[in-house]
Amino acid sequence: MTAHAPCITGWHHGRFGKFDAMDPETSIGEVSISAITHAGLSVEEIDSVHLGTFNGGLLYQDFPSSLVFNAIPELRFTPSVRVENACATGSAAIHSALHAILSGKSRHALVIGFEKMSALPTVEVGKILLKCCYAKEESNVVGGFACVFGQIAQAYFDRYGDQSDALAMIAAKNHKNGTSNPYAHMQKDVGYDFCRTPSDKNPYVAGPLKRTDCSLISDGAVAMIISAYDVAKTMQRAVQFRAASHVNDFLPLSRRDPTYFEGGAFAWQQALTESGLTLNDLSLVETHDCFTIAELIEYEAMGLAKKGEGAHIIAEGITTKEGRLPVNPSGGLKSKGHPVGATGVSMHIMAAMQAAHDAHDMQIPNARYVGVFNMGGAAVANYTSILERIA
């Protein structure tokens, strides 16, 4: 990004959870109107719409790019696109908007993240999420995508030793953080002992992963406005993309080291180089903890620890809210929920709130530079952003 990079100038985050009566177009319309209002804009000032939703069969409606027009008819004839990149769909929609701004085609872009996951039984949802893996080799696992990460966890354990203590610490940390997040699906501090101990309420799900190691099936809708720098700096708030990187890796796990997210490491290296910062400059990070093993490996991918030593980071309290580099003060996907298409946008909103010192009980004191890492699949699509408030 240049010194005059696009900025987040408004947002709206709806509550995540399971909502039987959630209507896609109503939810999309409500968060969009609220985000536009939050930015202090009129609907007529929106130049493009970028909607992130995975769907994959979760809903019958699979051509949603114009759904927002039903709630906001003034947007009719505005260019709108549906973007999808597995669990990084929300970040892909953000990058679509960034490209529209940087090309000069848009001055203000509306980004929407949405997913309705709970309409189908859990088993069916698991089958749909498996479409995010390499079907020829990985789609025959029993237990959905949790089984893919269960295999990753087992491979990590086999190489570096049992990490159950570390995974339970990560789960407990994120559940505790989620109690301060009014938008989180689960707002309950369940404690380390519950996360560490297998039980009827916390059984093993896949390999060494227990229920508390797995993110929730959630519904949710969020929206943000991204604006060109020259107009953003005159608005009520402006949180600039100091860096925004995107790296894709091989889809098959068989072609990669499952115990190290190399694509994520590249995305982090690119973002830090682009921003002119180091990891030590960051105030906090929102990272993609779809499973606790993912957050553990991401400590190593971002450079907090060497390969196989991520457990030391959580054991020493470095990533707690009081630590040197808080990770997921929002509660992360583990507590906040993981409505796939909404996740990347949600993570950026959480980060923007921190940078703007508008995160309320989640706020990390004196936050300045905020990192975001969102991935699709098992570190296949990797997006890293670094945000900084300029107005």
C-alpha positions as CSV (number, residue, x, y, z in Angstrom):
1,M,0.0,0.0,0.0
2,T,1.0,3.6,-0.6
3,A,1.1,6.3,2.1
4,H,-2.3,7.3,0.7
5,A,-3.9,3.9,1.0
6,P,-7.7,3.3,1.2
7,C,-9.3,3.6,4.6
8,I,-12.2,2.0,6.6
9,T,-14.6,4.9,7.3
10,G,-17.6,3.1,8.7
11,W,-18.9,-0.2,9.8
12,H,-21.7,-2.2,11.4
13,H,-21.4,-5.5,13.2
14,G,-24.5,-7.6,13.9
15,R,-24.7,-10.2,16.7
16,F,-23.4,-13.7,15.7
17,G,-25.3,-16.7,16.7
18,K,-28.0,-19.2,15.6
19,F,-31.1,-17.3,14.4
20,D,-34.0,-19.3,13.0
21,A,-35.8,-16.3,11.7
22,M,-32.7,-14.7,10.1
23,D,-33.6,-13.6,6.5
24,P,-30.6,-13.0,4.2
25,E,-31.8,-9.9,2.3
26,T,-33.1,-8.3,5.4
27,S,-29.9,-8.8,7.4
28,I,-27.7,-7.7,4.5
29,G,-29.9,-4.6,4.1
30,E,-29.8,-3.7,7.7
31,V,-26.0,-3.9,8.2
32,S,-25.4,-2.1,5.0
33,I,-27.7,0.9,5.9
34,S,-26.1,1.1,9.3
35,A,-22.5,1.0,7.9
36,I,-23.3,3.8,5.4
37,T,-24.9,5.8,8.2
38,H,-21.9,5.2,10.5
39,A,-19.6,6.6,7.8
40,G,-21.7,9.7,7.5
41,L,-22.5,9.0,3.8
42,S,-25.7,9.0,1.7
43,V,-26.6,5.8,-0.2
44,E,-26.0,7.7,-3.4
45,E,-22.3,8.1,-2.6
46,I,-21.7,4.3,-2.7
47,D,-19.9,3.5,-6.0
48,S,-19.6,-0.3,-5.7
49,V,-20.8,-3.2,-3.6
50,H,-18.7,-6.2,-2.7
51,L,-20.6,-9.1,-1.0
52,G,-18.7,-12.0,0.6
53,T,-20.6,-15.2,1.1
54,F,-19.4,-18.8,0.9
55,N,-22.8,-20.5,0.8
56,G,-21.7,-23.7,-1.0
57,G,-25.3,-25.1,-0.6
58,L,-26.0,-23.6,2.9
59,L,-28.8,-21.7,1.2
60,Y,-30.7,-22.2,-2.0
61,Q,-30.2,-18.6,-3.1
62,D,-26.8,-18.7,-4.8
63,F,-26.8,-15.4,-6.8
64,P,-26.8,-12.8,-4.0
65,S,-24.9,-9.9,-5.5
66,S,-28.1,-7.8,-6.0
67,L,-29.9,-8.8,-2.8
68,V,-29.0,-5.6,-1.1
69,F,-31.0,-3.6,-3.7
70,N,-34.2,-5.1,-2.2
71,A,-33.5,-3.2,1.0
72,I,-31.8,-0.2,-0.6
73,P,-33.4,0.4,-4.0
74,E,-31.3,3.6,-4.4
75,L,-28.3,1.3,-5.1
76,R,-30.0,-0.1,-8.2
77,F,-27.6,-0.1,-11.2
78,T,-24.5,0.1,-8.9
79,P,-21.8,-2.4,-9.8
80,S,-22.1,-5.3,-7.3
81,V,-20.1,-8.5,-7.2
82,R,-20.3,-11.7,-5.0
83,V,-16.8,-12.8,-3.9
84,E,-15.9,-16.2,-2.5
85,N,-12.6,-17.7,-1.2
86,A,-13.6,-20.3,1.4
87,C,-13.2,-19.1,5.0
88,A,-11.3,-16.0,3.7
89,T,-14.3,-14.9,1.7
90,G,-14.8,-11.8,3.8
91,S,-11.2,-10.7,3.2
92,A,-11.5,-11.4,-0.5
93,A,-14.5,-9.1,-0.6
94,I,-12.4,-6.4,1.2
95,H,-9.6,-6.9,-1.4
96,S,-12.2,-6.5,-4.2
97,A,-13.2,-3.2,-2.7
98,L,-9.6,-2.1,-2.2
99,H,-8.9,-2.8,-5.9
100,A,-12.0,-0.8,-6.9
101,I,-10.7,2.2,-4.8
102,L,-7.1,1.9,-6.0
103,S,-8.2,1.7,-9.6
104,G,-10.1,5.0,-9.3
105,K,-13.4,3.2,-10.2
106,S,-14.8,3.8,-6.7
107,R,-14.5,6.5,-4.1
108,H,-16.7,4.7,-1.5
109,A,-17.1,0.9,-1.6
110,L,-19.6,-1.0,0.5
111,V,-18.3,-4.4,1.7
112,I,-20.8,-6.9,3.1
113,G,-20.0,-10.3,4.8
114,F,-22.9,-12.7,5.3
115,E,-23.6,-16.3,6.1
116,K,-26.6,-18.3,7.2
117,M,-25.3,-21.6,8.4
118,S,-27.8,-23.0,10.9
119,A,-30.7,-23.7,8.5
120,L,-29.2,-27.2,7.8
121,P,-28.4,-30.0,10.2
122,T,-24.8,-30.0,11.6
123,V,-23.9,-33.1,9.6
124,E,-24.9,-31.4,6.3
125,V,-23.1,-28.2,7.2
126,G,-20.0,-30.3,7.8
127,K,-20.3,-31.9,4.3
128,I,-20.6,-28.4,2.7
129,L,-17.6,-27.0,4.6
130,L,-15.5,-30.0,3.3
131,K,-15.8,-28.4,-0.1
132,C,-13.1,-26.1,1.2
133,C,-10.6,-28.9,1.0
134,Y,-9.0,-30.8,-1.9
135,A,-11.8,-33.1,-2.8
136,K,-9.8,-35.8,-4.5
137,E,-7.8,-36.5,-1.3
138,E,-9.5,-35.0,1.7
139,S,-13.3,-35.1,1.2
140,N,-13.7,-38.7,2.4
141,V,-12.9,-37.9,6.1
142,V,-15.7,-38.4,8.6
143,G,-16.5,-35.4,10.8
144,G,-16.3,-32.6,8.3
145,F,-13.5,-30.0,8.3
146,A,-12.8,-30.6,12.0
147,C,-11.4,-33.9,10.9
148,V,-9.0,-32.1,8.5
149,F,-7.7,-30.0,11.4
150,G,-7.7,-33.0,13.6
151,Q,-5.2,-34.6,11.2
152,I,-3.2,-31.4,11.3
153,A,-3.2,-31.4,15.1
154,Q,-2.2,-35.1,15.2
155,A,0.7,-34.5,12.8
156,Y,1.8,-31.5,14.9
157,F,1.6,-33.6,18.1
158,D,3.5,-36.5,16.5
159,R,6.3,-34.1,15.5
160,Y,6.5,-31.8,18.5
161,G,4.8,-33.6,21.4
162,D,1.4,-33.4,23.0
163,Q,0.1,-29.9,22.9
164,S,-3.2,-30.4,24.7
165,D,-2.3,-28.0,27.5
166,A,-1.5,-25.2,25.0
167,L,-4.7,-25.8,23.0
168,A,-6.8,-25.6,26.2
169,M,-5.0,-22.4,27.2
170,I,-5.9,-20.9,23.8
171,A,-9.5,-22.0,24.0
172,A,-9.9,-20.7,27.6
173,K,-8.2,-17.3,26.6
174,N,-10.6,-16.8,23.7
175,H,-13.7,-17.8,25.6
176,K,-12.7,-15.4,28.4
177,N,-12.1,-12.6,25.9
178,G,-15.5,-13.3,24.3
179,T,-17.3,-12.3,27.5
180,S,-16.4,-8.7,26.7
181,N,-17.7,-8.9,23.1
182,P,-21.4,-8.0,22.7
183,Y,-21.4,-9.4,19.2
184,A,-20.1,-12.8,20.1
185,H,-22.1,-16.0,19.6
186,M,-20.8,-17.5,22.9
187,Q,-20.2,-15.1,25.8
188,K,-19.1,-17.6,28.5
189,D,-15.8,-18.0,30.3
190,V,-15.6,-21.8,30.6
191,G,-12.2,-21.9,32.1
192,Y,-9.0,-23.9,31.4
193,D,-10.0,-27.0,33.3
194,F,-13.1,-27.5,31.3
195,C,-11.3,-27.0,28.0
196,R,-8.5,-29.3,29.1
197,T,-10.6,-32.2,30.3
198,P,-12.6,-34.5,28.1
199,S,-16.2,-34.9,29.3
200,D,-19.7,-35.5,28.1
201,K,-20.0,-31.8,27.4
202,N,-16.5,-31.5,25.9
203,P,-15.9,-34.7,24.0
204,Y,-13.2,-35.4,21.5
205,V,-14.4,-34.4,18.0
206,A,-11.5,-35.3,15.7
207,G,-8.1,-36.6,16.6
208,P,-6.8,-34.7,19.7
209,L,-9.3,-31.9,19.2
210,K,-12.2,-31.6,21.6
211,R,-15.4,-29.5,21.2
212,T,-13.8,-26.5,22.9
213,D,-11.1,-26.6,20.2
214,C,-13.6,-26.0,17.4
215,S,-15.3,-22.8,16.3
216,L,-19.0,-22.6,16.2
217,I,-21.5,-23.0,13.4
218,S,-22.9,-19.4,13.3
219,D,-25.2,-17.0,11.4
220,G,-24.1,-13.5,11.0
221,A,-24.0,-10.3,8.8
222,V,-21.6,-7.4,8.9
223,A,-20.7,-4.5,6.6
224,M,-18.1,-1.8,6.3
225,I,-17.3,1.2,4.1
226,I,-13.9,1.5,2.4
227,S,-13.1,5.0,1.1
228,A,-10.3,6.6,-1.0
229,Y,-7.7,8.3,1.1
230,D,-8.2,11.9,0.0
231,V,-11.8,11.8,1.0
232,A,-11.4,9.5,4.0
233,K,-9.0,11.9,5.8
234,T,-11.9,14.5,5.9
235,M,-14.4,12.1,7.4
236,Q,-15.5,11.3,10.9
237,R,-13.0,8.4,11.2
238,A,-10.4,6.8,8.9
239,V,-8.6,3.6,9.7
240,Q,-6.0,3.1,6.9
241,F,-4.8,-0.1,5.4
242,R,-1.1,0.3,6.1
243,A,-0.7,-3.1,4.4
244,A,-2.9,-5.7,2.8
245,S,-1.3,-8.9,1.5
246,H,-2.8,-12.0,-0.2
247,V,-1.0,-15.3,-0.7
248,N,-2.4,-18.5,-2.0
249,D,-0.8,-21.9,-1.5
250,F,-1.3,-25.4,-2.9
251,L,-4.8,-26.8,-2.1
252,P,-3.8,-30.4,-1.3
253,L,-2.3,-30.9,2.2
254,S,-0.2,-33.7,0.7
255,R,1.8,-31.1,-1.2
256,R,2.6,-29.0,2.0
257,D,3.9,-29.4,5.5
258,P,0.6,-29.6,7.5
259,T,2.4,-28.5,10.7
260,Y,3.4,-25.1,9.3
261,F,1.3,-22.5,7.5
262,E,3.9,-21.5,4.9
263,G,1.4,-19.4,2.9
264,G,0.4,-17.6,6.1
265,A,4.0,-16.9,6.9
266,F,4.5,-15.4,3.4
267,A,1.4,-13.2,3.8
268,W,2.7,-12.0,7.2
269,Q,6.2,-11.3,5.8
270,Q,4.7,-9.3,2.9
271,A,2.4,-7.3,5.1
272,L,5.2,-6.4,7.6
273,T,7.5,-5.4,4.8
274,E,4.8,-3.3,3.1
275,S,4.0,-1.6,6.3
276,G,7.6,-0.9,7.3
277,L,6.9,-2.4,10.7
278,T,7.9,-5.4,12.7
279,L,5.8,-7.7,14.8
280,N,7.0,-5.9,17.9
281,D,5.3,-2.7,16.6
282,L,1.8,-4.2,16.6
283,S,-0.6,-3.6,19.5
284,L,-2.7,-6.7,18.9
285,V,-3.7,-9.2,16.3
286,E,-7.0,-10.7,15.3
287,T,-6.2,-14.2,13.8
288,H,-8.1,-17.0,12.3
289,D,-8.7,-19.5,15.1
290,C,-11.2,-21.8,13.4
291,F,-9.6,-24.4,15.6
292,T,-7.2,-23.9,18.5
293,I,-4.4,-25.7,16.6
294,A,-4.7,-23.1,13.9
295,E,-4.0,-20.3,16.4
296,L,-1.1,-22.2,17.8
297,I,0.5,-22.7,14.3
298,E,-0.3,-19.1,13.4
299,Y,1.9,-17.9,16.3
300,E,4.8,-19.6,14.4
301,A,3.6,-18.3,11.0
302,M,3.5,-14.7,12.1
303,G,7.0,-15.0,13.7
304,L,6.1,-15.0,17.4
305,A,7.8,-18.4,17.9
306,K,10.0,-20.8,16.0
307,K,8.5,-24.0,14.5
308,G,7.2,-26.3,17.2
309,E,7.5,-23.7,19.9
310,G,4.2,-21.9,19.7
311,A,3.1,-23.5,23.0
312,H,5.6,-21.3,24.9
313,I,3.8,-18.2,23.6
314,I,0.4,-19.0,25.2
315,A,2.0,-20.6,28.3
316,E,3.9,-17.4,29.0
317,G,0.8,-15.2,28.6
318,I,2.2,-13.3,25.7
319,T,-1.1,-13.4,23.7
320,T,-3.5,-12.7,26.6
321,K,-5.2,-9.3,26.7
322,E,-2.6,-8.2,29.3
323,G,0.4,-9.7,27.4
324,R,3.0,-8.3,25.0
325,L,0.9,-9.0,21.9
326,P,-2.8,-9.7,22.6
327,V,-4.3,-12.2,20.1
328,N,-8.0,-12.3,19.5
329,P,-9.2,-9.9,22.2
330,S,-12.6,-10.2,20.5
331,G,-12.8,-13.8,21.5
332,G,-11.8,-14.9,17.9
333,L,-13.7,-17.3,15.8
334,K,-13.7,-19.7,18.8
335,S,-16.0,-17.5,20.9
336,K,-17.3,-14.8,18.4
337,G,-18.4,-17.5,15.9
338,H,-17.5,-18.3,12.3
339,P,-20.2,-17.5,9.8
340,V,-17.9,-18.2,6.9
341,G,-18.5,-15.3,4.5
342,A,-18.8,-12.8,7.4
343,T,-15.7,-13.8,9.2
344,G,-13.0,-11.8,7.4
345,V,-15.1,-8.6,7.4
346,S,-15.8,-9.1,11.1
347,M,-12.2,-9.5,11.9
348,H,-11.3,-6.3,10.1
349,I,-14.2,-4.5,11.9
350,M,-12.9,-5.7,15.3
351,A,-9.4,-4.5,14.3
352,A,-10.7,-1.1,13.1
353,M,-12.6,-0.6,16.3
354,Q,-9.4,-1.2,18.2
355,A,-7.4,1.2,16.1
356,A,-10.1,3.8,16.5
357,H,-10.2,3.2,20.2
358,D,-13.9,2.4,19.9
359,A,-13.8,-1.3,21.1
360,H,-15.3,-0.6,24.5
361,D,-14.7,-3.5,27.0
362,M,-12.6,-5.3,24.3
363,Q,-10.2,-2.3,24.0
364,I,-6.5,-2.8,24.2
365,P,-5.1,0.4,25.8
366,N,-3.2,2.7,23.4
367,A,-3.7,0.4,20.4
368,R,-2.0,1.9,17.3
369,Y,-1.1,-0.8,14.7
370,V,-3.4,-3.7,14.5
371,G,-2.8,-7.0,12.5
372,V,-5.4,-9.2,11.0
373,F,-4.8,-12.7,9.6
374,N,-7.7,-14.5,7.8
375,M,-7.3,-17.8,6.0
376,G,-9.4,-19.9,3.7
377,G,-9.1,-23.7,4.0
378,A,-6.1,-25.0,5.8
379,A,-3.9,-22.0,5.1
380,V,-4.6,-22.1,1.4
381,A,-5.9,-18.5,0.9
382,N,-4.0,-16.3,3.3
383,Y,-4.8,-12.6,3.9
384,T,-2.9,-10.3,6.3
385,S,-3.8,-6.7,6.9
386,I,-2.2,-4.1,9.1
387,L,-4.5,-1.2,10.1
388,E,-3.7,2.2,11.6
389,R,-6.0,5.1,12.4
390,I,-5.2,8.4,10.7
391,A,-8.4,10.4,11.5
